[in-house]
Amino acid sequence: MNQTAPGAAPKLGPLSTLIFASRWLQLPLYLGLIVAQCVYVFLFLKELTHLVTDANTLTEQGIMLLVLGLIDVVMISNLLVMVIVGGYETFVSRLNLAGHPDQPEWLSHVNASVLKVKLAMAIIGISSIHLLKTFIEAGAIGGLPLCDTPAGLLAQEAMLAAAAKGKGCTTVTETGVMWQTIIHMAFIVSAIGIAWTDKLMSQSMAANKKH
């Protein structure tokens, strides 16, 4: 009778080996997310250049919107890092970062449940930035024409002819603000539900271990 030596990896059959090795099919997905991260770095530098070069002509609101856009890019980039590093560590293979001085604090106790909660919180943060940008632009409701209307197109042409900054129109509507707020609240409720479910599961597992 074959016995596995203590500390040695168990010997898998051909089918088990194939199924277990299929996790490496996710590798191109994580590499693709790294490419997406590079694109966001380019977008950040592009928006930062726009902010610096046009700082003398931009309004306070315009600067605020650009800064919020930069923060939005950073938060999405952070979300990508969590998915790339945490997802690879959880579902593909260990990175063996224990003891590394640059190991992220959250990675030491990451698992599928923790990753879901962290991703949900990151999505709420990104949604908050978009909602704040909408609230800032909401002051133009009723004061500026909608961009996809004839009046809005004329306003854009007038702004271009005058070489002025801004579009002269708005894409924000009362209905759009309302639905964006509702969707943001749905994200919050979903995150609370995920965290509560994770807490119940953790308590149930802890109780089972005691018994």
FITIVEX-512088 format. One record per atom (N, C-alpha, C): residue in three letters; z negated, y, x negated; atom name; residue number from 1. Coordinates in steps of 0.2 Angstrom, whole numbers, always signed. Layout:
N
- ALA, Z, Y, X, CA, NUM
...
***
This chain:
211
- MET, +0, -6, -4, N, 1
- MET, +0, +0, +0, CA, 1
- MET, +0, +6, -4, C, 1
- ASN, +5, +11, -3, N, 2
- ASN, +6, +17, -7, CA, 2
- ASN, +1, +22, -5, C, 2
- GLN, -3, +25, -10, N, 3
- GLN, -7, +30, -8, CA, 3
- GLN, -6, +36, -12, C, 3
- THR, -6, +42, -9, N, 4
- THR, -5, +48, -13, CA, 4
- THR, -11, +50, -17, C, 4
- ALA, -9, +52, -23, N, 5
- ALA, -15, +54, -28, CA, 5
- ALA, -18, +60, -25, C, 5
- PRO, -24, +61, -26, N, 6
- PRO, -28, +67, -24, CA, 6
- PRO, -24, +73, -28, C, 6
- GLY, -23, +78, -23, N, 7
- GLY, -20, +85, -26, CA, 7
- GLY, -12, +84, -26, C, 7
- ALA, -9, +78, -26, N, 8
- ALA, -2, +78, -26, CA, 8
- ALA, +1, +79, -19, C, 8
- ALA, +7, +81, -19, N, 9
- ALA, +11, +83, -13, CA, 9
- ALA, +13, +76, -10, C, 9
- PRO, +12, +75, -3, N, 10
- PRO, +14, +69, +0, CA, 10
- PRO, +21, +68, -1, C, 10
- LYS, +23, +62, -1, N, 11
- LYS, +30, +60, -2, CA, 11
- LYS, +33, +60, +5, C, 11
- LEU, +39, +64, +6, N, 12
- LEU, +42, +64, +13, CA, 12
- LEU, +48, +60, +13, C, 12
- GLY, +49, +58, +19, N, 13
- GLY, +55, +54, +20, CA, 13
- GLY, +62, +58, +20, C, 13
- PRO, +68, +55, +20, N, 14
- PRO, +74, +59, +20, CA, 14
- PRO, +74, +64, +26, C, 14
- LEU, +73, +62, +32, N, 15
- LEU, +73, +66, +38, CA, 15
- LEU, +68, +72, +37, C, 15
- SER, +62, +70, +36, N, 16
- SER, +57, +75, +35, CA, 16
- SER, +59, +80, +30, C, 16
- THR, +61, +78, +24, N, 17
- THR, +64, +82, +19, CA, 17
- THR, +69, +87, +21, C, 17
- LEU, +74, +85, +25, N, 18
- LEU, +79, +89, +27, CA, 18
- LEU, +77, +94, +32, C, 18
- ILE, +72, +92, +37, N, 19
- ILE, +70, +97, +42, CA, 19
- ILE, +65, +102, +38, C, 19
- PHE, +61, +100, +33, N, 20
- PHE, +57, +105, +30, CA, 20
- PHE, +61, +109, +26, C, 20
- ALA, +66, +107, +22, N, 21
- ALA, +71, +111, +18, CA, 21
- ALA, +75, +116, +22, C, 21
- SER, +75, +115, +29, N, 22
- SER, +79, +119, +33, CA, 22
- SER, +77, +126, +33, C, 22
- ARG, +70, +127, +31, N, 23
- ARG, +67, +134, +31, CA, 23
- ARG, +71, +138, +26, C, 23
- TRP, +74, +136, +21, N, 24
- TRP, +78, +140, +16, CA, 24
- TRP, +84, +143, +20, C, 24
- LEU, +86, +141, +25, N, 25
- LEU, +91, +144, +29, CA, 25
- LEU, +90, +151, +31, C, 25
- GLN, +83, +153, +31, N, 26
- GLN, +81, +160, +32, CA, 26
- GLN, +82, +164, +26, C, 26
- LEU, +83, +162, +20, N, 27
- LEU, +83, +166, +14, CA, 27
- LEU, +89, +171, +15, C, 27
- PRO, +95, +169, +17, N, 28
- PRO, +100, +175, +18, CA, 28
- PRO, +98, +180, +23, C, 28
- LEU, +94, +179, +28, N, 29
- LEU, +91, +184, +32, CA, 29
- LEU, +87, +189, +29, C, 29
- TYR, +82, +186, +25, N, 30
- TYR, +78, +191, +21, CA, 30
- TYR, +81, +195, +16, C, 30
- LEU, +86, +192, +13, N, 31
- LEU, +90, +195, +8, CA, 31
- LEU, +94, +201, +12, C, 31
- GLY, +97, +199, +18, N, 32
- GLY, +100, +205, +22, CA, 32
- GLY, +96, +210, +24, C, 32
- LEU, +89, +209, +25, N, 33
- LEU, +85, +214, +26, CA, 33
- LEU, +83, +219, +20, C, 33
- ILE, +84, +216, +14, N, 34
- ILE, +83, +220, +8, CA, 34
- ILE, +89, +224, +8, C, 34
- VAL, +95, +222, +9, N, 35
- VAL, +101, +227, +9, CA, 35
- VAL, +100, +232, +14, C, 35
- ALA, +97, +231, +20, N, 36
- ALA, +95, +236, +25, CA, 36
- ALA, +90, +241, +23, C, 36
- GLN, +86, +238, +19, N, 37
- GLN, +81, +243, +16, CA, 37
- GLN, +84, +248, +11, C, 37
- CYS, +89, +245, +7, N, 38
- CYS, +93, +250, +3, CA, 38
- CYS, +97, +255, +7, C, 38
- VAL, +99, +253, +13, N, 39
- VAL, +103, +258, +17, CA, 39
- VAL, +98, +263, +19, C, 39
- TYR, +92, +261, +21, N, 40
- TYR, +87, +266, +23, CA, 40
- TYR, +85, +271, +18, C, 40
- VAL, +85, +268, +11, N, 41
- VAL, +83, +273, +6, CA, 41
- VAL, +89, +278, +5, C, 41
- PHE, +95, +276, +6, N, 42
- PHE, +100, +281, +6, CA, 42
- PHE, +100, +286, +11, C, 42
- LEU, +98, +284, +17, N, 43
- LEU, +97, +288, +23, CA, 43
- LEU, +92, +293, +22, C, 43
- PHE, +86, +291, +19, N, 44
- PHE, +81, +295, +17, CA, 44
- PHE, +83, +301, +13, C, 44
- LEU, +86, +299, +7, N, 45
- LEU, +88, +304, +2, CA, 45
- LEU, +93, +309, +5, C, 45
- LYS, +98, +306, +10, N, 46
- LYS, +102, +310, +13, CA, 46
- LYS, +99, +316, +17, C, 46
- GLU, +94, +314, +21, N, 47
- GLU, +90, +318, +26, CA, 47
- GLU, +86, +323, +21, C, 47
- LEU, +83, +320, +16, N, 48
- LEU, +79, +325, +12, CA, 48
- LEU, +83, +330, +8, C, 48
- THR, +89, +328, +6, N, 49
- THR, +94, +333, +3, CA, 49
- THR, +96, +339, +8, C, 49
- HIS, +97, +336, +15, N, 50
- HIS, +98, +341, +20, CA, 50
- HIS, +93, +346, +21, C, 50
- LEU, +87, +343, +21, N, 51
- LEU, +81, +347, +22, CA, 51
- LEU, +80, +353, +17, C, 51
- VAL, +81, +351, +10, N, 52
- VAL, +80, +355, +5, CA, 52
- VAL, +85, +360, +4, C, 52
- THR, +91, +358, +5, N, 53
- THR, +97, +363, +4, CA, 53
- THR, +97, +368, +10, C, 53
- ASP, +95, +366, +16, N, 54
- ASP, +96, +371, +22, CA, 54
- ASP, +89, +374, +24, C, 54
- ALA, +84, +373, +19, N, 55
- ALA, +77, +376, +21, CA, 55
- ALA, +77, +383, +23, C, 55
- ASN, +82, +387, +20, N, 56
- ASN, +82, +394, +21, CA, 56
- ASN, +84, +396, +28, C, 56
- THR, +89, +392, +30, N, 57
- THR, +92, +393, +37, CA, 57
- THR, +89, +390, +43, C, 57
- LEU, +85, +384, +41, N, 58
- LEU, +83, +380, +47, CA, 58
- LEU, +77, +384, +50, C, 58
- THR, +76, +383, +57, N, 59
- THR, +71, +385, +61, CA, 59
- THR, +65, +381, +59, C, 59
- GLU, +59, +383, +62, N, 60
- GLU, +53, +379, +61, CA, 60
- GLU, +53, +373, +65, C, 60
- GLN, +56, +373, +71, N, 61
- GLN, +57, +367, +74, CA, 61
- GLN, +62, +362, +71, C, 61
- GLY, +68, +365, +68, N, 62
- GLY, +72, +361, +65, CA, 62
- GLY, +69, +357, +59, C, 62
- ILE, +65, +361, +55, N, 63
- ILE, +62, +358, +49, CA, 63
- ILE, +57, +352, +52, C, 63
- MET, +54, +354, +57, N, 64
- MET, +49, +349, +60, CA, 64
- MET, +53, +342, +62, C, 64
- LEU, +58, +343, +65, N, 65
- LEU, +62, +337, +67, CA, 65
- LEU, +65, +333, +61, C, 65
- LEU, +67, +337, +56, N, 66
- LEU, +69, +333, +50, CA, 66
- LEU, +64, +330, +47, C, 66
- VAL, +58, +333, +46, N, 67
- VAL, +52, +329, +43, CA, 67
- VAL, +50, +323, +47, C, 67
- LEU, +50, +324, +54, N, 68
- LEU, +49, +318, +58, CA, 68
- LEU, +54, +313, +57, C, 68
- GLY, +60, +315, +56, N, 69
- GLY, +65, +310, +55, CA, 69
- GLY, +64, +306, +48, C, 69
- LEU, +61, +310, +43, N, 70
- LEU, +60, +306, +37, CA, 70
- LEU, +54, +302, +38, C, 70
- ILE, +49, +304, +42, N, 71
- ILE, +43, +299, +43, CA, 71
- ILE, +45, +293, +47, C, 71
- ASP, +50, +294, +51, N, 72
- ASP, +53, +288, +55, CA, 72
- ASP, +56, +283, +50, C, 72
- VAL, +60, +286, +46, N, 73
- VAL, +63, +281, +41, CA, 73
- VAL, +58, +278, +37, C, 73
- VAL, +53, +281, +35, N, 74
- VAL, +48, +278, +30, CA, 74
- VAL, +44, +272, +34, C, 74
- MET, +43, +274, +41, N, 75
- MET, +39, +269, +45, CA, 75
- MET, +43, +263, +46, C, 75
- ILE, +50, +264, +47, N, 76
- ILE, +54, +258, +48, CA, 76
- ILE, +55, +254, +42, C, 76
- SER, +55, +258, +36, N, 77
- SER, +55, +254, +30, CA, 77
- SER, +49, +250, +29, C, 77
- ASN, +43, +253, +31, N, 78
- ASN, +37, +249, +30, CA, 78
- ASN, +37, +243, +34, C, 78
- LEU, +40, +243, +40, N, 79
- LEU, +41, +238, +45, CA, 79
- LEU, +45, +232, +42, C, 79
- LEU, +51, +235, +38, N, 80
- LEU, +55, +230, +35, CA, 80
- LEU, +51, +226, +29, C, 80
- VAL, +47, +230, +25, N, 81
- VAL, +43, +227, +20, CA, 81
- VAL, +39, +221, +23, C, 81
- MET, +35, +223, +29, N, 82
- MET, +31, +218, +32, CA, 82
- MET, +35, +212, +34, C, 82
- VAL, +41, +213, +37, N, 83
- VAL, +45, +207, +39, CA, 83
- VAL, +47, +203, +33, C, 83
- ILE, +50, +206, +28, N, 84
- ILE, +52, +203, +22, CA, 84
- ILE, +47, +199, +18, C, 84
- VAL, +42, +203, +16, N, 85
- VAL, +37, +199, +12, CA, 85
- VAL, +32, +194, +16, C, 85
- GLY, +30, +197, +22, N, 86
- GLY, +25, +193, +26, CA, 86
- GLY, +29, +187, +29, C, 86
- GLY, +35, +188, +32, N, 87
- GLY, +39, +183, +35, CA, 87
- GLY, +41, +177, +30, C, 87
- TYR, +43, +180, +24, N, 88
- TYR, +45, +175, +19, CA, 88
- TYR, +39, +171, +16, C, 88
- GLU, +33, +174, +16, N, 89
- GLU, +27, +171, +14, CA, 89
- GLU, +25, +166, +19, C, 89
- THR, +26, +168, +25, N, 90
- THR, +23, +163, +31, CA, 90
- THR, +28, +158, +33, C, 90
- PHE, +35, +159, +33, N, 91
- PHE, +39, +154, +35, CA, 91
- PHE, +44, +151, +30, C, 91
- VAL, +44, +153, +24, N, 92
- VAL, +49, +150, +19, CA, 92
- VAL, +45, +147, +13, C, 92
- SER, +42, +151, +9, N, 93
- SER, +39, +149, +3, CA, 93
- SER, +33, +154, +1, C, 93
- ARG, +28, +152, -3, N, 94
- ARG, +23, +156, -5, CA, 94
- ARG, +26, +160, -11, C, 94
- LEU, +24, +166, -12, N, 95
- LEU, +26, +171, -17, CA, 95
- LEU, +21, +170, -23, C, 95
- ASN, +16, +167, -22, N, 96
- ASN, +11, +166, -28, CA, 96
- ASN, +9, +173, -31, C, 96
- LEU, +7, +177, -26, N, 97
- LEU, +5, +184, -29, CA, 97
- LEU, -3, +184, -30, C, 97
- ALA, -7, +179, -29, N, 98
- ALA, -14, +179, -29, CA, 98
- ALA, -16, +182, -36, C, 98
- GLY, -20, +187, -36, N, 99
- GLY, -22, +190, -43, CA, 99
- GLY, -18, +195, -45, C, 99
- HIS, -12, +196, -42, N, 100
- HIS, -7, +201, -45, CA, 100
- HIS, -10, +208, -43, C, 100
- PRO, -10, +213, -47, N, 101
- PRO, -13, +219, -46, CA, 101
- PRO, -9, +223, -40, C, 101
- ASP, -3, +222, -39, N, 102
- ASP, +1, +225, -34, CA, 102
- ASP, +2, +221, -27, C, 102
- GLN, -2, +216, -27, N, 103
- GLN, -2, +212, -21, CA, 103
- GLN, -5, +216, -15, C, 103
- PRO, -1, +217, -9, N, 104
- PRO, -3, +220, -3, CA, 104
- PRO, -9, +218, -1, C, 104
- GLU, -14, +222, +2, N, 105
- GLU, -20, +220, +4, CA, 105
- GLU, -20, +215, +10, C, 105
- TRP, -15, +217, +15, N, 106
- TRP, -14, +213, +21, CA, 106
- TRP, -11, +206, +19, C, 106
- LEU, -8, +205, +14, N, 107
- LEU, -4, +199, +12, CA, 107
- LEU, -9, +193, +11, C, 107
- SER, -15, +195, +9, N, 108
- SER, -20, +189, +7, CA, 108
- SER, -22, +185, +13, C, 108
- HIS, -22, +188, +19, N, 109
- HIS, -24, +185, +25, CA, 109
- HIS, -19, +185, +30, C, 109
- VAL, -12, +185, +28, N, 110
- VAL, -7, +185, +33, CA, 110
- VAL, -6, +178, +36, C, 110
- ASN, -4, +178, +42, N, 111
- ASN, -2, +172, +45, CA, 111
- ASN, +3, +174, +51, C, 111
- ALA, +6, +169, +55, N, 112
- ALA, +10, +171, +60, CA, 112
- ALA, +7, +176, +65, C, 112
- SER, +1, +175, +67, N, 113
- SER, -3, +179, +72, CA, 113
- SER, -4, +186, +70, C, 113
- VAL, -7, +186, +63, N, 114
- VAL, -8, +193, +60, CA, 114
- VAL, -2, +197, +60, C, 114
- LEU, +4, +193, +58, N, 115
- LEU, +10, +197, +57, CA, 115
- LEU, +13, +200, +63, C, 115
- LYS, +12, +196, +69, N, 116
- LYS, +14, +198, +75, CA, 116
- LYS, +10, +205, +77, C, 116
- VAL, +4, +205, +76, N, 117
- VAL, +0, +211, +78, CA, 117
- VAL, +2, +217, +74, C, 117
- LYS, +3, +216, +67, N, 118
- LYS, +5, +221, +63, CA, 118
- LYS, +12, +224, +65, C, 118
- LEU, +16, +219, +66, N, 119
- LEU, +23, +222, +68, CA, 119
- LEU, +22, +226, +75, C, 119
- ALA, +18, +223, +79, N, 120
- ALA, +18, +227, +86, CA, 120
- ALA, +15, +234, +85, C, 120
- MET, +10, +235, +80, N, 121
- MET, +7, +241, +78, CA, 121
- MET, +12, +246, +75, C, 121
- ALA, +16, +243, +71, N, 122
- ALA, +21, +246, +67, CA, 122
- ALA, +27, +249, +72, C, 122
- ILE, +28, +245, +77, N, 123
- ILE, +33, +247, +82, CA, 123
- ILE, +30, +253, +86, C, 123
- ILE, +24, +252, +88, N, 124
- ILE, +21, +258, +92, CA, 124
- ILE, +21, +264, +88, C, 124
- GLY, +20, +264, +81, N, 125
- GLY, +20, +270, +77, CA, 125
- GLY, +27, +273, +77, C, 125
- ILE, +32, +269, +76, N, 126
- ILE, +39, +271, +76, CA, 126
- ILE, +41, +274, +83, C, 126
- SER, +39, +271, +88, N, 127
- SER, +40, +274, +95, CA, 127
- SER, +36, +280, +96, C, 127
- SER, +30, +281, +93, N, 128
- SER, +27, +287, +94, CA, 128
- SER, +30, +293, +90, C, 128
- ILE, +34, +292, +84, N, 129
- ILE, +37, +297, +81, CA, 129
- ILE, +43, +299, +85, C, 129
- HIS, +47, +294, +88, N, 130
- HIS, +53, +296, +92, CA, 130
- HIS, +50, +300, +98, C, 130
- LEU, +45, +298, +101, N, 131
- LEU, +42, +301, +107, CA, 131
- LEU, +40, +308, +105, C, 131
- LEU, +37, +309, +100, N, 132
- LEU, +35, +316, +97, CA, 132
- LEU, +41, +320, +96, C, 132
- LYS, +47, +318, +93, N, 133
- LYS, +53, +321, +93, CA, 133
- LYS, +56, +323, +99, C, 133
- THR, +55, +319, +104, N, 134
- THR, +58, +320, +111, CA, 134
- THR, +54, +326, +114, C, 134
- PHE, +47, +326, +113, N, 135
- PHE, +43, +331, +116, CA, 135
- PHE, +44, +338, +113, C, 135
- ILE, +46, +338, +107, N, 136
- ILE, +47, +344, +103, CA, 136
- ILE, +54, +347, +106, C, 136
- GLU, +59, +343, +107, N, 137
- GLU, +65, +345, +110, CA, 137
- GLU, +65, +346, +117, C, 137
- ALA, +60, +344, +121, N, 138
- ALA, +59, +344, +128, CA, 138
- ALA, +59, +352, +130, C, 138
- GLY, +57, +356, +126, N, 139
- GLY, +57, +363, +127, CA, 139
- GLY, +63, +366, +129, C, 139
- ALA, +69, +363, +127, N, 140
- ALA, +75, +365, +128, CA, 140
- ALA, +78, +363, +135, C, 140
- ILE, +74, +359, +139, N, 141
- ILE, +76, +357, +146, CA, 141
- ILE, +76, +363, +150, C, 141
- GLY, +82, +364, +153, N, 142
- GLY, +83, +369, +158, CA, 142
- GLY, +85, +376, +154, C, 142
- GLY, +84, +376, +148, N, 143
- GLY, +86, +382, +144, CA, 143
- GLY, +93, +381, +141, C, 143
- LEU, +95, +375, +139, N, 144
- LEU, +101, +374, +136, CA, 144
- LEU, +105, +369, +140, C, 144
- PRO, +111, +369, +140, N, 145
- PRO, +115, +364, +144, CA, 145
- PRO, +115, +357, +140, C, 145
- LEU, +117, +352, +144, N, 146
- LEU, +117, +346, +141, CA, 146
- LEU, +124, +345, +137, C, 146
- CYS, +123, +341, +131, N, 147
- CYS, +129, +341, +126, CA, 147
- CYS, +135, +338, +129, C, 147
- ASP, +134, +333, +134, N, 148
- ASP, +140, +330, +136, CA, 148
- ASP, +143, +333, +143, C, 148
- THR, +141, +339, +144, N, 149
- THR, +144, +343, +150, CA, 149
- THR, +149, +348, +147, C, 149
- PRO, +153, +351, +151, N, 150
- PRO, +158, +356, +149, CA, 150
- PRO, +154, +362, +146, C, 150
- ALA, +149, +364, +149, N, 151
- ALA, +145, +370, +146, CA, 151
- ALA, +142, +368, +139, C, 151
- GLY, +140, +362, +139, N, 152
- GLY, +137, +360, +132, CA, 152
- GLY, +142, +360, +127, C, 152
- LEU, +149, +358, +128, N, 153
- LEU, +154, +358, +124, CA, 153
- LEU, +156, +365, +121, C, 153
- LEU, +156, +369, +126, N, 154
- LEU, +157, +376, +125, CA, 154
- LEU, +152, +379, +120, C, 154
- ALA, +146, +377, +121, N, 155
- ALA, +140, +380, +117, CA, 155
- ALA, +141, +377, +110, C, 155
- GLN, +143, +371, +109, N, 156
- GLN, +144, +368, +103, CA, 156
- GLN, +149, +372, +99, C, 156
- GLU, +155, +373, +102, N, 157
- GLU, +160, +376, +99, CA, 157
- GLU, +158, +384, +97, C, 157
- ALA, +154, +387, +101, N, 158
- ALA, +152, +394, +100, CA, 158
- ALA, +148, +394, +94, C, 158
- MET, +143, +389, +93, N, 159
- MET, +139, +388, +87, CA, 159
- MET, +143, +387, +81, C, 159
- LEU, +148, +383, +81, N, 160
- LEU, +152, +381, +76, CA, 160
- LEU, +156, +387, +74, C, 160
- ALA, +159, +391, +79, N, 161
- ALA, +163, +397, +77, CA, 161
- ALA, +158, +402, +74, C, 161
- ALA, +152, +403, +76, N, 162
- ALA, +147, +408, +73, CA, 162
- ALA, +144, +405, +66, C, 162
- ALA, +146, +399, +64, N, 163
- ALA, +143, +396, +58, CA, 163
- ALA, +135, +396, +59, C, 163
- ALA, +133, +395, +65, N, 164
- ALA, +125, +395, +66, CA, 164
- ALA, +123, +388, +65, C, 164
- LYS, +116, +387, +63, N, 165
- LYS, +113, +381, +63, CA, 165
- LYS, +111, +379, +70, C, 165
- GLY, +111, +372, +72, N, 166
- GLY, +109, +370, +78, CA, 166
- GLY, +115, +368, +82, C, 166
- LYS, +114, +365, +88, N, 167
- LYS, +120, +363, +92, CA, 167
- LYS, +121, +367, +98, C, 167
- GLY, +116, +371, +100, N, 168
- GLY, +117, +375, +106, CA, 168
- GLY, +117, +371, +112, C, 168
- CYS, +115, +365, +112, N, 169
- CYS, +115, +361, +118, CA, 169
- CYS, +109, +356, +117, C, 169
- THR, +107, +352, +122, N, 170
- THR, +102, +347, +121, CA, 170
- THR, +104, +340, +124, C, 170
- THR, +101, +335, +121, N, 171
- THR, +103, +328, +124, CA, 171
- THR, +97, +326, +128, C, 171
- VAL, +91, +330, +129, N, 172
- VAL, +85, +328, +132, CA, 172
- VAL, +85, +330, +139, C, 172
- THR, +84, +325, +143, N, 173
- THR, +83, +326, +151, CA, 173
- THR, +76, +324, +153, C, 173
- GLU, +74, +327, +159, N, 174
- GLU, +68, +325, +161, CA, 174
- GLU, +67, +317, +163, C, 174
- THR, +72, +314, +165, N, 175
- THR, +72, +307, +166, CA, 175
- THR, +72, +303, +160, C, 175
- GLY, +75, +306, +155, N, 176
- GLY, +75, +302, +148, CA, 176
- GLY, +68, +303, +145, C, 176
- VAL, +65, +308, +146, N, 177
- VAL, +58, +309, +143, CA, 177
- VAL, +53, +304, +147, C, 177
- MET, +54, +304, +154, N, 178
- MET, +50, +300, +158, CA, 178
- MET, +50, +292, +156, C, 178
- TRP, +57, +290, +155, N, 179
- TRP, +58, +283, +153, CA, 179
- TRP, +55, +282, +146, C, 179
- GLN, +56, +286, +142, N, 180
- GLN, +54, +285, +135, CA, 180
- GLN, +46, +284, +135, C, 180
- THR, +43, +289, +139, N, 181
- THR, +36, +288, +139, CA, 181
- THR, +34, +281, +142, C, 181
- ILE, +37, +279, +147, N, 182
- ILE, +35, +273, +150, CA, 182
- ILE, +36, +267, +145, C, 182
- ILE, +42, +267, +142, N, 183
- ILE, +43, +262, +137, CA, 183
- ILE, +38, +262, +131, C, 183
- HIS, +36, +268, +129, N, 184
- HIS, +31, +268, +124, CA, 184
- HIS, +24, +265, +127, C, 184
- MET, +22, +267, +133, N, 185
- MET, +16, +264, +136, CA, 185
- MET, +17, +256, +136, C, 185
- ALA, +23, +254, +138, N, 186
- ALA, +24, +246, +138, CA, 186
- ALA, +23, +243, +131, C, 186
- PHE, +25, +247, +126, N, 187
- PHE, +24, +244, +119, CA, 187
- PHE, +17, +244, +118, C, 187
- ILE, +13, +249, +120, N, 188
- ILE, +6, +249, +119, CA, 188
- ILE, +2, +243, +122, C, 188
- VAL, +4, +242, +129, N, 189
- VAL, +1, +237, +133, CA, 189
- VAL, +3, +230, +130, C, 189
- SER, +9, +229, +127, N, 190
- SER, +11, +223, +124, CA, 190
- SER, +7, +221, +118, C, 190
- ALA, +6, +227, +114, N, 191
- ALA, +2, +226, +108, CA, 191
- ALA, -5, +224, +109, C, 191
- ILE, -8, +227, +114, N, 192
- ILE, -15, +225, +116, CA, 192
- ILE, -15, +218, +119, C, 192
- GLY, -10, +216, +123, N, 193
- GLY, -10, +209, +125, CA, 193
- GLY, -9, +204, +119, C, 193
- ILE, -5, +206, +114, N, 194
- ILE, -4, +201, +108, CA, 194
- ILE, -11, +201, +105, C, 194
- ALA, -14, +207, +103, N, 195
- ALA, -20, +207, +100, CA, 195
- ALA, -26, +203, +104, C, 195
- TRP, -26, +204, +110, N, 196
- TRP, -31, +200, +114, CA, 196
- TRP, -30, +193, +114, C, 196
- THR, -24, +191, +115, N, 197
- THR, -22, +184, +115, CA, 197
- THR, -24, +181, +108, C, 197
- ASP, -22, +184, +102, N, 198
- ASP, -24, +182, +96, CA, 198
- ASP, -32, +181, +95, C, 198
- LYS, -35, +186, +98, N, 199
- LYS, -43, +186, +97, CA, 199
- LYS, -45, +179, +101, C, 199
- LEU, -43, +178, +107, N, 200
- LEU, -45, +172, +111, CA, 200
- LEU, -43, +166, +107, C, 200
- MET, -37, +165, +104, N, 201
- MET, -35, +159, +101, CA, 201
- MET, -40, +158, +94, C, 201
- SER, -42, +164, +91, N, 202
- SER, -46, +163, +85, CA, 202
- SER, -53, +161, +87, C, 202
- GLN, -56, +164, +93, N, 203
- GLN, -62, +162, +95, CA, 203
- GLN, -62, +154, +97, C, 203
- SER, -57, +152, +100, N, 204
- SER, -56, +145, +102, CA, 204
- SER, -56, +140, +96, C, 204
- MET, -52, +142, +91, N, 205
- MET, -51, +138, +85, CA, 205
- MET, -58, +138, +82, C, 205
- ALA, -62, +144, +81, N, 206
- ALA, -68, +144, +78, CA, 206
- ALA, -73, +139, +82, C, 206
- ALA, -73, +139, +89, N, 207
- ALA, -77, +135, +93, CA, 207
- ALA, -76, +128, +92, C, 207
- ASN, -69, +126, +91, N, 208
- ASN, -67, +119, +90, CA, 208
- ASN, -70, +116, +83, C, 208
- LYS, -70, +121, +78, N, 209
- LYS, -72, +119, +71, CA, 209
- LYS, -80, +118, +71, C, 209
- LYS, -83, +121, +75, N, 210
- LYS, -91, +120, +76, CA, 210
- LYS, -92, +114, +79, C, 210
- HIS, -88, +112, +84, N, 211
- HIS, -90, +105, +87, CA, 211
- HIS, -86, +99, +84, C, 211
***
